[in-house]
Amino acid sequence: MSQTLRELAELAEQVAEENIYRGQVNLERIARKQKIRIVDGEYGESFLGELVHEKGKFYIHLNASKFDPKVPGRKRFTLAHEFGHYFNDDHRNKLKQGIWLAHTSDYSMFSSNPLEKQANHFAESIK
């Protein structure tokens, strides 16, 4: 059963509260606790961020060339967005089953893609 946007927002708030460090949600701590490896790499124009499941482990690939160091919030939102896919039971379980979530990352708040809409909502809620 798919989680509602409200349930995802509540989950994001709970995850955020459990991972506050010096007044800010520590996204790297969330990754460590969930045993998700964050990989910064150069992936051309293919994506900003991507959650993948390989050999029993989760990875978040971040496309370093797509982030402007002057806009740190972009990378932070992208990481939170990928956590939105991870903490969404449907998304995570499909990846574990080897079902690739074929989608083009669309971080626009106006995305019509339900997968992206849910991940964006989670990211907005985690603050």
C-alpha atoms as a printed R data frame, in Angstrom:
    type eleno elety resid chain resno      x      y       z
1   ATOM     1    CA   MET     A     1  0.000  0.000   0.000
2   ATOM     2    CA   SER     A     2  1.376  3.366  -1.017
3   ATOM     3    CA   GLN     A     3  2.048  5.974   1.633
4   ATOM     4    CA   THR     A     4  0.085  9.200   1.441
5   ATOM     5    CA   LEU     A     5  1.773 12.582   1.162
6   ATOM     6    CA   ARG     A     6  0.686 13.289   4.725
7   ATOM     7    CA   GLU     A     7  2.243 10.054   6.001
8   ATOM     8    CA   LEU     A     8  5.479 10.851   4.158
9   ATOM     9    CA   ALA     A     9  5.540 14.361   5.654
10  ATOM    10    CA   GLU     A    10  5.031 12.960   9.150
11  ATOM    11    CA   LEU     A    11  7.782 10.406   8.585
12  ATOM    12    CA   ALA     A    12 10.124 13.135   7.286
13  ATOM    13    CA   GLU     A    13  9.473 15.235  10.385
14  ATOM    14    CA   GLN     A    14 10.186 12.235  12.629
15  ATOM    15    CA   VAL     A    15 13.431 11.420  10.766
16  ATOM    16    CA   ALA     A    16 14.423 15.091  10.962
17  ATOM    17    CA   GLU     A    17 13.789 15.305  14.725
18  ATOM    18    CA   GLU     A    18 15.948 12.225  15.323
19  ATOM    19    CA   ASN     A    19 18.846 13.676  13.349
20  ATOM    20    CA   ILE     A    20 19.187 17.290  14.381
21  ATOM    21    CA   TYR     A    21 22.739 18.393  15.046
22  ATOM    22    CA   ARG     A    22 23.570 21.989  15.934
23  ATOM    23    CA   GLY     A    23 20.148 23.198  14.889
24  ATOM    24    CA   GLN     A    24 20.100 21.552  11.464
25  ATOM    25    CA   VAL     A    25 19.032 18.155  10.171
26  ATOM    26    CA   ASN     A    26 22.217 16.176   9.555
27  ATOM    27    CA   LEU     A    27 21.557 14.353   6.279
28  ATOM    28    CA   GLU     A    28 24.867 12.517   6.378
29  ATOM    29    CA   ARG     A    29 23.922 11.096   9.778
30  ATOM    30    CA   ILE     A    30 20.670  9.786   8.296
31  ATOM    31    CA   ALA     A    31 22.690  8.050   5.589
32  ATOM    32    CA   ARG     A    32 25.032  6.478   8.153
33  ATOM    33    CA   LYS     A    33 22.143  5.264  10.326
34  ATOM    34    CA   GLN     A    34 20.370  3.737   7.324
35  ATOM    35    CA   LYS     A    35 23.651  2.314   5.971
36  ATOM    36    CA   ILE     A    36 23.309  4.248   2.723
37  ATOM    37    CA   ARG     A    37 26.571  5.212   1.061
38  ATOM    38    CA   ILE     A    38 26.642  8.664  -0.526
39  ATOM    39    CA   VAL     A    39 28.781  8.717  -3.656
40  ATOM    40    CA   ASP     A    40 29.813 12.048  -5.184
41  ATOM    41    CA   GLY     A    41 30.803 11.507  -8.781
42  ATOM    42    CA   GLU     A    42 30.861 12.952 -12.271
43  ATOM    43    CA   TYR     A    43 27.917 11.606 -14.258
44  ATOM    44    CA   GLY     A    44 27.657 14.105 -17.109
45  ATOM    45    CA   GLU     A    45 24.163 15.343 -17.824
46  ATOM    46    CA   SER     A    46 22.376 12.168 -16.740
47  ATOM    47    CA   PHE     A    47 20.959 13.136 -13.318
48  ATOM    48    CA   LEU     A    48 21.345 15.254 -10.185
49  ATOM    49    CA   GLY     A    49 20.886 12.414  -7.731
50  ATOM    50    CA   GLU     A    50 19.903  8.787  -7.867
51  ATOM    51    CA   LEU     A    51 19.055  6.122  -5.285
52  ATOM    52    CA   VAL     A    52 20.211  2.664  -6.310
53  ATOM    53    CA   HIS     A    53 20.219 -0.780  -4.718
54  ATOM    54    CA   GLU     A    54 23.151 -3.013  -5.596
55  ATOM    55    CA   LYS     A    55 24.303 -6.247  -3.995
56  ATOM    56    CA   GLY     A    56 22.046 -5.787  -0.982
57  ATOM    57    CA   LYS     A    57 23.091 -2.192  -0.269
58  ATOM    58    CA   PHE     A    58 21.699  1.246  -1.007
59  ATOM    59    CA   TYR     A    59 23.692  4.056  -2.558
60  ATOM    60    CA   ILE     A    60 22.850  7.644  -3.338
61  ATOM    61    CA   HIS     A    61 24.829  8.910  -6.295
62  ATOM    62    CA   LEU     A    62 25.158 12.691  -6.445
63  ATOM    63    CA   ASN     A    63 26.326 14.280  -9.675
64  ATOM    64    CA   ALA     A    64 29.016 16.650  -8.397
65  ATOM    65    CA   SER     A    65 29.281 18.521 -11.695
66  ATOM    66    CA   LYS     A    66 25.635 19.625 -11.450
67  ATOM    67    CA   PHE     A    67 25.963 21.444  -8.114
68  ATOM    68    CA   ASP     A    68 27.123 25.033  -7.833
69  ATOM    69    CA   PRO     A    69 29.097 25.458  -4.577
70  ATOM    70    CA   LYS     A    70 27.483 28.899  -4.247
71  ATOM    71    CA   VAL     A    71 24.071 27.206  -3.922
72  ATOM    72    CA   PRO     A    72 24.543 24.557  -1.202
73  ATOM    73    CA   GLY     A    73 20.791 24.203  -0.748
74  ATOM    74    CA   ARG     A    74 20.480 22.510  -4.154
75  ATOM    75    CA   LYS     A    75 22.670 19.570  -3.152
76  ATOM    76    CA   ARG     A    76 20.973 19.350   0.224
77  ATOM    77    CA   PHE     A    77 17.502 19.263  -1.341
78  ATOM    78    CA   THR     A    78 18.657 16.629  -3.846
79  ATOM    79    CA   LEU     A    79 19.965 14.422  -1.051
80  ATOM    80    CA   ALA     A    80 16.725 14.866   0.926
81  ATOM    81    CA   HIS     A    81 14.779 14.050  -2.259
82  ATOM    82    CA   GLU     A    82 16.672 10.770  -2.644
83  ATOM    83    CA   PHE     A    83 15.904  9.980   1.006
84  ATOM    84    CA   GLY     A    84 12.276 10.546   0.001
85  ATOM    85    CA   HIS     A    85 12.607  7.619  -2.389
86  ATOM    86    CA   TYR     A    86 14.357  5.521   0.277
87  ATOM    87    CA   PHE     A    87 11.852  6.157   3.063
88  ATOM    88    CA   ASN     A    88  8.896  5.561   0.738
89  ATOM    89    CA   ASP     A    89  8.106  1.889   1.298
90  ATOM    90    CA   ASP     A    90  6.930  1.366  -2.310
91  ATOM    91    CA   HIS     A    91 10.021  2.929  -3.855
92  ATOM    92    CA   ARG     A    92 12.494  1.188  -1.530
93  ATOM    93    CA   ASN     A    93 10.870 -2.236  -1.861
94  ATOM    94    CA   LYS     A    94 10.773 -2.042  -5.666
95  ATOM    95    CA   LEU     A    95 14.460 -1.194  -5.747
96  ATOM    96    CA   LYS     A    96 15.203 -4.116  -3.393
97  ATOM    97    CA   GLN     A    97 13.296 -6.423  -5.753
98  ATOM    98    CA   GLY     A    98 15.437 -5.263  -8.641
99  ATOM    99    CA   ILE     A    99 12.699 -3.156 -10.184
100 ATOM   100    CA   TRP     A   100 14.338 -0.049 -11.531
101 ATOM   101    CA   LEU     A   101 12.266  3.039 -10.836
102 ATOM   102    CA   ALA     A   102 12.429  4.304 -14.396
103 ATOM   103    CA   HIS     A   103 11.964  7.998 -14.100
104 ATOM   104    CA   THR     A   104 13.671 11.186 -14.996
105 ATOM   105    CA   SER     A   105 14.477 13.111 -11.859
106 ATOM   106    CA   ASP     A   106 12.220 16.109 -11.755
107 ATOM   107    CA   TYR     A   107 12.774 18.213  -8.680
108 ATOM   108    CA   SER     A   108 10.251 20.797  -9.829
109 ATOM   109    CA   MET     A   109  7.498 21.393  -7.319
110 ATOM   110    CA   PHE     A   110  5.091 21.074 -10.253
111 ATOM   111    CA   SER     A   111  6.118 17.583 -11.318
112 ATOM   112    CA   SER     A   112  3.225 15.390 -12.385
113 ATOM   113    CA   ASN     A   113  5.231 12.181 -11.850
114 ATOM   114    CA   PRO     A   114  3.882 10.577  -8.640
115 ATOM   115    CA   LEU     A   115  7.302  9.129  -7.702
116 ATOM   116    CA   GLU     A   116  8.912 12.537  -7.929
117 ATOM   117    CA   LYS     A   117  6.009 14.322  -6.270
118 ATOM   118    CA   GLN     A   118  6.297 12.014  -3.244
119 ATOM   119    CA   ALA     A   119 10.096 12.379  -3.012
120 ATOM   120    CA   ASN     A   120  9.818 16.168  -3.324
121 ATOM   121    CA   HIS     A   121  7.183 16.267  -0.602
122 ATOM   122    CA   PHE     A   122  9.433 14.270   1.719
123 ATOM   123    CA   ALA     A   123 12.373 16.585   0.948
124 ATOM   124    CA   GLU     A   124 10.293 19.685   1.640
125 ATOM   125    CA   SER     A   125  9.109 18.217   4.935
126 ATOM   126    CA   ILE     A   126 12.537 17.180   6.229
127 ATOM   127    CA   LYS     A   127 13.779 20.793   6.176
